[in-house]
Amino acid sequence: MSLPSERYLPSRRTFLGGSAATLALAALSGRRAYAAPSERLNLGVIGAGWRGGQLSEKFSGLPGVNLLAVCDADSARMAELGDKHKIERRHTDMQQVFDDPDIDAVVIATCNHWHCLAAIRACQAGKHVYVEKPLGHDLWQQRQLINAARSNDRVVQIGTQQRSDPMQAELKRFLHEQQGVGKLTGVVASRVGERKPIGRRTTPLVPPATVDYDRWLGPAQDRPIYRDELHYDWHWDWNTGDGELGNWGVHILDDVRNVALRDQAAFPTATASFGGRVLWDDAGNTPNFQATLFESDVLPVVCLVSNLKPLKGAPPLAEKGNDSGYVVYGEGGWLEGHRGGAVAYDAAGKKIRAFKGNGGEPNHYANFVEAVRSNDRSLLNAEVETGHNSTAWCLLANAACRAAAPLDGAQSVTQVSQEPLWQEVVARLQDNLKRNNVALDGDNFSLSEMLAIDPDSERFRGPAAAGANQLLGRQQYRSGFEIPEVEA
């Protein structure tokens, strides 16, 4: 399969960058809006950082929603968010939020490593849950959360808000029912967003005095931190985060699963991934450059994430350095999609249709509120099992990459698969890396084998699977913060 020479990945002009809450509620399938004081929904916000602040704004803007409690292991951040929204009840221990009988639901915006344990405890305490992506830190703990949601009959939504954008339904009709770009042949997803090194200290970081570090760590291992900042940069440490693929990648691959695959592939059938942390001498250990091939029963999907500074005019790394989206290829053209918009082209490169969306905001938060009030998880646009499946693609790729061996001198990344989409992706990536003076070799990158996946056991299978499977299953958790095994 040949790709359009100038349309290979989301271009610089494609992937750029609400309505009132009452309109959002009314837009949800014509269902009635709840605004009466007697129907007030009390929320507790767990995690008062950047995303917790954003979600507080979104939920507090919905009719009949009240932010009653806030919790953060950092008392300074908790106080700042509490003061801003005049939140009455403030805690550093989230269990106090879960045990509060006045709270109906919680919004979890903690570090990744806390997502599942916090959500499980909330479900067991009878609370409904909105939890940020990625759903969890490994597949086993995600499955325990699903079981907790089911056994306690709780409504649990993941924060992949594009699922609530009406544009997604339009795109599916265009691609599948109308065959707007012909028979589909494959997908390339990308997150090209420049970041900076996170520093490398010579002595371990001392957490700020305002942080209850034991609670901040929770189930993560107590290891010395050599980066410069405690907050946010935990994303780039496997102990607490999942790298860029587990960050932005969840959003993009959820779009791919929904729009291009129509959720017909819960899990890929096989994956191979290569990546490395290059150019930067810092304390991070997650890849800042990673490419993954996913085979599925529907379409092949190639996913690229890069935090390196893009080169002008050197595809596939886009010029603006903040591009996130996907390209769905067909025999008669292609569609370039991103949060809040999409453009379709014919085989000659002529624009044939543009789509405009809202990125799912504020619909996604209103959708959760409606499902909670109805106590009906079937109303959710991104129910916990959907979140599990989309996050799984990222966790599988990360496990394959982490268990991979360094590239050797005679090895070529293209040998992993003869899939034409993968062949062309790798060729263009290698060209771009050369322009950055980065060699595609064992000093910089590791490459996994093509690992088969058993969707029933949710694990890799085959002789090379053992190392990667260790990163998917039950992990070692700190005493007092163990993630329980939950019966469905």
Secondary structure, DSSP 8 states (H G I E B T S, - for coil): ----TT-SS--TTTS-----HHHHHHHTTT------GGG-EEEEEE--SHHHHHHHHHHHTSTTEEEEEEE-SBHHHHHHHHHHHT-SEEESSHHHHHT-TT--EEEE-S-GGGHHHHHHHHHHTT-EEEE-SS--SSHHHHHHHHHHHHHTT--EEES-GGGG-THHHHHHIIIIIS-TTSSEEEEEEEEEE--------SS-----TTB-HHHHHTTS------SS-SSSGGGGSTTT--TTTTTHHHHHHHHIIIIISTT--SS-SEEEEEEE--S--SS--S-SEEEEEEE-SS--EEEEEE-S---TT-TTS-TTSEEEEEEEEETTEEEEEETTEEEEEETTS-EEEEEE--TTTTHHHHHHHHHHHHT-GGG-SSBHHHHHHHHHHHHHHHHHHHT-EE--TT--GGGG---HHHHHHHHHHHHHHHHTT--SSTTT-EE---EEEETTTTEEESTT-HHHHTTTS-----TT--------
